[in-house]
Amino acid sequence: METILKVEGMTCGHCKAAVMKAVEGVSGTNNIIVSLENKEVTFNTSNAETVEKVKEAIEDQGYDIV
Amino acid sequence: METILKVEGMTCGHCKAAVMKAVEGVSGTNNIIVSLENKEVTFNTSNAETVEKVKEAIEDQGYDIV
């Protein structure tokens, strides 16, 4: 299942890397793409619970899911 | 000797941390303050050569000294 999350607050390459690392840190995610321009994160996962964990991991880094 | 460098390109806390780390990495620097709002780095050093090394270290992180 492809999931696209809109993420507010990423301003630079360091932010992009921090969000990438957050998503990678949640088991069950793959094909992760972080776009600064589009302010979004795209990834594949097999279940909805993983999506919720990803949202939390991104928010824990100080970014907002919108 | 207090030195103030104007730094362009810092957008977030990660940038601030990267610049702080760059200045800390040059021996002979102390009392380092990085200000995102003022777009500047302040530090003390005893010689001009150290200032040049600090400029290079910051530029190596992808920021411009103006």
N, CA and C atoms of all chains as a GROMACS GRO file, in nm:
protein
  396
    1MET      N    1   0.084  -0.119   0.000
    1MET     CA    2   0.000   0.000   0.000
    1MET      C    3   0.088   0.125   0.000
    2GLU      N    4   0.071   0.211  -0.100
    2GLU     CA    5   0.149   0.335  -0.102
    2GLU      C    6   0.080   0.441  -0.016
    3THR      N    7   0.160   0.504   0.070
    3THR     CA    8   0.106   0.608   0.157
    3THR      C    9   0.179   0.738   0.128
    4ILE      N   10   0.106   0.847   0.118
    4ILE     CA   11   0.167   0.979   0.102
    4ILE      C   12   0.124   1.066   0.218
    5LEU      N   13   0.222   1.117   0.293
    5LEU     CA   14   0.192   1.207   0.405
    5LEU      C   15   0.242   1.347   0.372
    6LYS      N   16   0.160   1.446   0.398
    6LYS     CA   17   0.201   1.586   0.383
    6LYS      C   18   0.270   1.628   0.511
    7VAL      N   19   0.391   1.679   0.499
    7VAL     CA   20   0.472   1.715   0.616
    7VAL      C   21   0.512   1.863   0.610
    8GLU      N   22   0.475   1.936   0.713
    8GLU     CA   23   0.510   2.078   0.720
    8GLU      C   24   0.635   2.098   0.804
    9GLY      N   25   0.720   2.192   0.764
    9GLY     CA   26   0.832   2.232   0.848
    9GLY      C   27   0.969   2.190   0.800
   10MET      N   28   0.975   2.110   0.693
   10MET     CA   29   1.106   2.071   0.641
   10MET      C   30   1.161   2.187   0.557
   11THR      N   31   1.280   2.234   0.596
   11THR     CA   32   1.334   2.351   0.526
   11THR      C   33   1.465   2.325   0.453
   12CYS      N   34   1.532   2.216   0.484
   12CYS     CA   35   1.666   2.197   0.425
   12CYS      C   36   1.701   2.049   0.418
   13GLY      N   37   1.818   2.023   0.367
   13GLY     CA   38   1.864   1.885   0.352
   13GLY      C   39   1.874   1.809   0.482
   14HIS      N   40   1.906   1.882   0.590
   14HIS     CA   41   1.914   1.816   0.720
   14HIS      C   42   1.776   1.770   0.764
   15CYS      N   43   1.676   1.853   0.738
   15CYS     CA   44   1.538   1.817   0.772
   15CYS      C   45   1.496   1.693   0.693
   16LYS      N   46   1.528   1.696   0.564
   16LYS     CA   47   1.494   1.583   0.477
   16LYS      C   48   1.556   1.454   0.532
   17ALA      N   49   1.682   1.463   0.572
   17ALA     CA   50   1.752   1.346   0.626
   17ALA      C   51   1.690   1.300   0.757
   18ALA      N   52   1.650   1.395   0.840
   18ALA     CA   53   1.590   1.361   0.970
   18ALA      C   54   1.458   1.288   0.951
   19VAL      N   55   1.378   1.333   0.855
   19VAL     CA   56   1.249   1.269   0.828
   19VAL      C   57   1.272   1.131   0.766
   20MET      N   58   1.366   1.123   0.673
   20MET     CA   59   1.400   0.994   0.612
   20MET      C   60   1.438   0.893   0.720
   21LYS      N   61   1.524   0.936   0.811
   21LYS     CA   62   1.571   0.848   0.918
   21LYS      C   63   1.455   0.804   1.008
   22ALA      N   64   1.363   0.896   1.034
   22ALA     CA   65   1.247   0.865   1.119
   22ALA      C   66   1.162   0.756   1.055
   23VAL      N   67   1.138   0.770   0.924
   23VAL     CA   68   1.054   0.671   0.856
   23VAL      C   69   1.126   0.536   0.847
   24GLU      N   70   1.255   0.542   0.815
   24GLU     CA   71   1.334   0.419   0.808
   24GLU      C   72   1.335   0.344   0.942
   25GLY      N   73   1.323   0.421   1.050
   25GLY     CA   74   1.330   0.363   1.183
   25GLY      C   75   1.206   0.284   1.222
   26VAL      N   76   1.100   0.297   1.142
   26VAL     CA   77   0.977   0.221   1.169
   26VAL      C   78   0.980   0.095   1.084
   27SER      N   79   0.978  -0.021   1.148
   27SER     CA   80   0.987  -0.145   1.071
   27SER      C   81   0.860  -0.164   0.989
   28GLY      N   82   0.876  -0.217   0.869
   28GLY     CA   83   0.761  -0.238   0.782
   28GLY      C   84   0.743  -0.130   0.677
   29THR      N   85   0.838  -0.038   0.669
   29THR     CA   86   0.831   0.067   0.566
   29THR      C   87   0.936   0.038   0.459
   30ASN      N   88   0.902   0.068   0.335
   30ASN     CA   89   1.004   0.063   0.230
   30ASN      C   90   0.969   0.155   0.114
   31ASN      N   91   1.062   0.165   0.019
   31ASN     CA   92   1.049   0.258  -0.095
   31ASN      C   93   1.018   0.401  -0.048
   32ILE      N   94   1.094   0.446   0.050
   32ILE     CA   95   1.069   0.577   0.111
   32ILE      C   96   1.126   0.689   0.023
   33ILE      N   97   1.043   0.787  -0.004
   33ILE     CA   98   1.088   0.906  -0.078
   33ILE      C   99   1.045   1.028   0.002
   34VAL      N  100   1.141   1.117   0.032
   34VAL     CA  101   1.110   1.242   0.102
   34VAL      C  102   1.130   1.357   0.003
   35SER      N  103   1.028   1.437  -0.017
   35SER     CA  104   1.038   1.551  -0.108
   35SER      C  105   1.023   1.682  -0.034
   36LEU      N  106   1.132   1.762  -0.036
   36LEU     CA  107   1.126   1.895   0.024
   36LEU      C  108   1.032   1.986  -0.055
   37GLU      N  109   1.044   1.978  -0.188
   37GLU     CA  110   0.964   2.066  -0.275
   37GLU      C  111   0.814   2.043  -0.256
   38ASN      N  112   0.776   1.916  -0.253
   38ASN     CA  113   0.634   1.884  -0.241
   38ASN      C  114   0.586   1.874  -0.097
   39LYS      N  115   0.681   1.891  -0.003
   39LYS     CA  116   0.649   1.881   0.139
   39LYS      C  117   0.576   1.752   0.170
   40GLU      N  118   0.629   1.641   0.121
   40GLU     CA  119   0.563   1.515   0.147
   40GLU      C  120   0.660   1.397   0.156
   41VAL      N  121   0.610   1.292   0.217
   41VAL     CA  122   0.684   1.168   0.232
   41VAL      C  123   0.599   1.057   0.172
   42THR      N  124   0.660   0.977   0.086
   42THR     CA  125   0.591   0.865   0.024
   42THR      C  126   0.659   0.736   0.065
   43PHE      N  127   0.584   0.637   0.101
   43PHE     CA  128   0.643   0.507   0.136
   43PHE      C  129   0.540   0.396   0.119
   44ASN      N  130   0.591   0.274   0.115
   44ASN     CA  131   0.503   0.157   0.107
   44ASN      C  132   0.500   0.088   0.242
   45THR      N  133   0.385   0.037   0.275
   45THR     CA  134   0.371  -0.041   0.398
   45THR      C  135   0.250  -0.133   0.383
   46SER      N  136   0.245  -0.236   0.465
   46SER     CA  137   0.137  -0.334   0.448
   46SER      C  138   0.021  -0.312   0.544
   47ASN      N  139   0.039  -0.224   0.642
   47ASN     CA  140  -0.074  -0.206   0.734
   47ASN      C  141  -0.086  -0.066   0.792
   48ALA      N  142  -0.206  -0.036   0.836
   48ALA     CA  143  -0.239   0.099   0.880
   48ALA      C  144  -0.169   0.135   1.010
   49GLU      N  145  -0.141   0.036   1.093
   49GLU     CA  146  -0.074   0.062   1.220
   49GLU      C  147   0.066   0.121   1.197
   50THR      N  148   0.132   0.069   1.094
   50THR     CA  149   0.264   0.120   1.060
   50THR      C  150   0.257   0.267   1.019
   51VAL      N  151   0.152   0.302   0.948
   51VAL     CA  152   0.135   0.443   0.906
   51VAL      C  153   0.124   0.533   1.029
   52GLU      N  154   0.051   0.488   1.129
   52GLU     CA  155   0.037   0.568   1.251
   52GLU      C  156   0.172   0.583   1.322
   53LYS      N  157   0.251   0.475   1.322
   53LYS     CA  158   0.384   0.481   1.384
   53LYS      C  159   0.475   0.578   1.309
   54VAL      N  160   0.463   0.579   1.177
   54VAL     CA  161   0.544   0.671   1.096
   54VAL      C  162   0.506   0.815   1.128
   55LYS      N  163   0.377   0.841   1.138
   55LYS     CA  164   0.332   0.977   1.171
   55LYS      C  165   0.392   1.023   1.304
   56GLU      N  166   0.387   0.934   1.402
   56GLU     CA  167   0.443   0.968   1.534
   56GLU      C  168   0.593   0.994   1.526
   57ALA      N  169   0.664   0.910   1.449
   57ALA     CA  170   0.810   0.924   1.438
   57ALA      C  171   0.847   1.057   1.374
   58ILE      N  172   0.769   1.099   1.274
   58ILE     CA  173   0.796   1.226   1.207
   58ILE      C  174   0.766   1.343   1.301
   59GLU      N  175   0.654   1.333   1.372
   59GLU     CA  176   0.617   1.439   1.466
   59GLU      C  177   0.719   1.449   1.580
   60ASP      N  178   0.773   1.335   1.620
   60ASP     CA  179   0.875   1.335   1.726
   60ASP      C  180   1.000   1.413   1.683
   61GLN      N  181   1.021   1.425   1.553
   61GLN     CA  182   1.135   1.502   1.502
   61GLN      C  183   1.103   1.651   1.490
   62GLY      N  184   0.980   1.688   1.526
   62GLY     CA  185   0.944   1.830   1.527
   62GLY      C  186   0.871   1.878   1.402
   63TYR      N  187   0.823   1.786   1.319
   63TYR     CA  188   0.750   1.826   1.198
   63TYR      C  189   0.602   1.795   1.215
   64ASP      N  190   0.520   1.867   1.140
   64ASP     CA  191   0.376   1.847   1.151
   64ASP      C  192   0.322   1.769   1.032
   65ILE      N  193   0.235   1.672   1.062
   65ILE     CA  194   0.163   1.600   0.957
   65ILE      C  195   0.033   1.677   0.933
   66VAL      N  196   0.007   1.714   0.809
   66VAL     CA  197  -0.112   1.795   0.782
   66VAL      C  198  -0.211   1.721   0.693
   67MET      N  199   3.998   3.785   2.092
   67MET     CA  200   3.940   3.865   1.983
   67MET      C  201   3.803   3.809   1.947
   68GLU      N  202   3.700   3.892   1.957
   68GLU     CA  203   3.567   3.845   1.919
   68GLU      C  204   3.547   3.862   1.768
   69THR      N  205   3.499   3.755   1.706
   69THR     CA  206   3.476   3.760   1.561
   69THR      C  207   3.329   3.733   1.535
   70ILE      N  208   3.270   3.810   1.447
   70ILE     CA  209   3.132   3.786   1.406
   70ILE      C  210   3.131   3.762   1.255
   71LEU      N  211   3.078   3.646   1.216
   71LEU     CA  212   3.067   3.616   1.073
   71LEU      C  213   2.920   3.612   1.035
   72LYS      N  214   2.888   3.673   0.923
   72LYS     CA  215   2.752   3.665   0.870
   72LYS      C  216   2.743   3.539   0.784
   73VAL      N  217   2.644   3.455   0.814
   73VAL     CA  218   2.632   3.326   0.747
   73VAL      C  219   2.495   3.316   0.680
   74GLU      N  220   2.496   3.291   0.550
   74GLU     CA  221   2.370   3.275   0.476
   74GLU      C  222   2.336   3.128   0.457
   75GLY      N  223   2.208   3.096   0.465
   75GLY     CA  224   2.165   2.961   0.430
   75GLY      C  225   2.120   2.874   0.546
   76MET      N  226   2.135   2.924   0.669
   76MET     CA  227   2.088   2.844   0.783
   76MET      C  228   1.937   2.862   0.796
   77THR      N  229   1.863   2.750   0.792
   77THR     CA  230   1.717   2.761   0.794
   77THR      C  231   1.651   2.696   0.914
   78CYS      N  232   1.725   2.611   0.986
   78CYS     CA  233   1.659   2.535   1.092
   78CYS      C  234   1.758   2.494   1.201
   79GLY      N  235   1.707   2.428   1.300
   79GLY     CA  236   1.792   2.385   1.411
   79GLY      C  237   1.903   2.290   1.369
   80HIS      N  238   1.875   2.209   1.265
   80HIS     CA  239   1.981   2.118   1.218
   80HIS      C  240   2.094   2.199   1.157
   81CYS      N  241   2.060   2.304   1.084
   81CYS     CA  242   2.163   2.391   1.023
   81CYS      C  243   2.246   2.456   1.133
   82LYS      N  244   2.177   2.507   1.233
   82LYS     CA  245   2.245   2.571   1.346
   82LYS      C  246   2.344   2.474   1.409
   83ALA      N  247   2.300   2.351   1.430
   83ALA     CA  248   2.386   2.250   1.491
   83ALA      C  249   2.505   2.217   1.402
   84ALA      N  250   2.481   2.213   1.271
   84ALA     CA  251   2.589   2.180   1.177
   84ALA      C  252   2.696   2.290   1.178
   85VAL      N  253   2.652   2.414   1.184
   85VAL     CA  254   2.747   2.527   1.187
   85VAL      C  255   2.821   2.529   1.321
   86MET      N  256   2.749   2.506   1.429
   86MET     CA  257   2.813   2.500   1.561
   86MET      C  258   2.923   2.394   1.562
   87LYS      N  259   2.890   2.276   1.510
   87LYS     CA  260   2.985   2.166   1.507
   87LYS      C  261   3.108   2.202   1.421
   88ALA      N  262   3.084   2.270   1.312
   88ALA     CA  263   3.194   2.310   1.222
   88ALA      C  264   3.290   2.404   1.294
   89VAL      N  265   3.236   2.501   1.367
   89VAL     CA  266   3.322   2.597   1.437
   89VAL      C  267   3.395   2.529   1.554
   90GLU      N  268   3.321   2.445   1.626
   90GLU     CA  269   3.382   2.370   1.737
   90GLU      C  270   3.498   2.283   1.689
   91GLY      N  271   3.487   2.237   1.563
   91GLY     CA  272   3.588   2.148   1.509
   91GLY      C  273   3.720   2.216   1.476
   92VAL      N  274   3.722   2.348   1.479
   92VAL     CA  275   3.846   2.422   1.453
   92VAL      C  276   3.910   2.455   1.588
   93SER      N  277   4.030   2.406   1.611
   93SER     CA  278   4.093   2.431   1.742
   93SER      C  279   4.128   2.579   1.756
   94GLY      N  280   4.112   2.628   1.878
   94GLY     CA  281   4.142   2.769   1.903
   94GLY      C  282   4.019   2.859   1.901
   95THR      N  283   3.900   2.795   1.894
   95THR     CA  284   3.776   2.874   1.900
   95THR      C  285   3.708   2.849   2.034
   96ASN      N  286   3.646   2.952   2.090
   96ASN     CA  287   3.562   2.932   2.208
   96ASN      C  288   3.455   3.039   2.219
   97ASN      N  289   3.367   3.021   2.319
   97ASN     CA  290   3.249   3.109   2.335
   97ASN      C  291   3.169   3.123   2.205
   98ILE      N  292   3.141   3.008   2.145
   98ILE     CA  293   3.073   3.009   2.015
   98ILE      C  294   2.922   3.027   2.033
   99ILE      N  295   2.867   3.122   1.960
   99ILE     CA  296   2.722   3.143   1.959
   99ILE      C  297   2.675   3.145   1.813
  100VAL      N  298   2.577   3.060   1.782
  100VAL     CA  299   2.520   3.060   1.647
  100VAL      C  300   2.378   3.114   1.656
  101SER      N  301   2.349   3.218   1.578
  101SER     CA  302   2.216   3.278   1.579
  101SER      C  303   2.148   3.261   1.444
  102LEU      N  304   2.037   3.184   1.446
  102LEU     CA  305   1.958   3.169   1.323
  102LEU      C  306   1.892   3.301   1.285
  103GLU      N  307   1.837   3.369   1.385
  103GLU     CA  308   1.764   3.493   1.361
  103GLU      C  309   1.853   3.600   1.299
  104ASN      N  310   1.973   3.614   1.356
  104ASN     CA  311   2.064   3.717   1.307
  104ASN      C  312   2.153   3.669   1.191
  105LYS      N  313   2.138   3.541   1.157
  105LYS     CA  314   2.220   3.482   1.050
  105LYS      C  315   2.368   3.508   1.074
  106GLU      N  316   2.412   3.481   1.196
  106GLU     CA  317   2.553   3.504   1.224
  106GLU      C  318   2.610   3.408   1.328
  107VAL      N  319   2.742   3.399   1.325
  107VAL     CA  320   2.816   3.317   1.420
  107VAL      C  321   2.915   3.408   1.491
  108THR      N  322   2.916   3.400   1.624
  108THR     CA  323   3.009   3.479   1.705
  108THR      C  324   3.100   3.384   1.780
  109PHE      N  325   3.228   3.413   1.783
  109PHE     CA  326   3.320   3.329   1.861
  109PHE      C  327   3.445   3.408   1.895
  110ASN      N  328   3.519   3.355   1.990
  110ASN     CA  329   3.647   3.417   2.027
  110ASN      C  330   3.762   3.333   1.974
  111THR      N  331   3.866   3.399   1.932
  111THR     CA  332   3.986   3.330   1.887
  111THR      C  333   4.103   3.426   1.900
  112SER      N  334   4.223   3.369   1.904
  112SER     CA  335   4.340   3.455   1.926
  112SER      C  336   4.413   3.494   1.798
  113ASN      N  337   4.377   3.431   1.688
  113ASN     CA  338   4.450   3.469   1.566
  113ASN      C  339   4.368   3.462   1.438
  114ALA      N  340   4.413   3.537   1.340
  114ALA     CA  341   4.339   3.552   1.215
  114ALA      C  342   4.337   3.424   1.133
  115GLU      N  343   4.438   3.342   1.148
  115GLU     CA  344   4.442   3.217   1.072
  115GLU      C  345   4.326   3.126   1.112
  116THR      N  346   4.296   3.126   1.241
  116THR     CA  347   4.184   3.046   1.290
  116THR      C  348   4.053   3.093   1.227
  117VAL      N  349   4.038   3.223   1.213
  117VAL     CA  350   3.916   3.277   1.152
  117VAL      C  351   3.900   3.224   1.009
  118GLU      N  352   4.010   3.219   0.936
  118GLU     CA  353   4.004   3.167   0.799
  118GLU      C  354   3.964   3.020   0.798
  119LYS      N  355   4.016   2.945   0.895
  119LYS     CA  356   3.981   2.802   0.903
  119LYS      C  357   3.834   2.784   0.937
  120VAL      N  358   3.782   2.872   1.023
  120VAL     CA  359   3.640   2.866   1.058
  120VAL      C  360   3.554   2.894   0.935
  121LYS      N  361   3.594   2.994   0.858
  121LYS     CA  362   3.517   3.026   0.736
  121LYS      C  363   3.513   2.906   0.643
  122GLU      N  364   3.626   2.841   0.625
  122GLU     CA  365   3.630   2.723   0.538
  122GLU      C  366   3.542   2.611   0.592
  123ALA      N  367   3.547   2.590   0.724
  123ALA     CA  368   3.469   2.482   0.785
  123ALA      C  369   3.319   2.505   0.765
  124ILE      N  370   3.277   2.630   0.778
  124ILE     CA  371   3.134   2.663   0.760
  124ILE      C  372   3.095   2.646   0.613
  125GLU      N  373   3.180   2.693   0.523
  125GLU     CA  374   3.151   2.680   0.380
  125GLU      C  375   3.148   2.532   0.338
  126ASP      N  376   3.233   2.452   0.402
  126ASP     CA  377   3.234   2.308   0.371
  126ASP      C  378   3.101   2.242   0.407
  127GLN      N  379   3.027   2.303   0.499
  127GLN     CA  380   2.896   2.251   0.536
  127GLN      C  381   2.786   2.301   0.443
  128GLY      N  382   2.823   2.384   0.346
  128GLY     CA  383   2.725   2.428   0.246
  128GLY      C  384   2.665   2.565   0.271
  129TYR      N  385   2.724   2.642   0.363
  129TYR     CA  386   2.672   2.775   0.392
  129TYR      C  387   2.767   2.881   0.338
  130ASP      N  388   2.713   3.000   0.312
  130ASP     CA  389   2.795   3.108   0.256
  130ASP      C  390   2.830   3.211   0.362
  131ILE      N  391   2.956   3.250   0.365
  131ILE     CA  392   2.999   3.362   0.449
  131ILE      C  393   2.982   3.488   0.366
  132VAL      N  394   2.913   3.586   0.420
  132VAL     CA  395   2.885   3.707   0.340
  132VAL      C  396   2.947   3.831   0.404
   0.00000   0.00000   0.00000
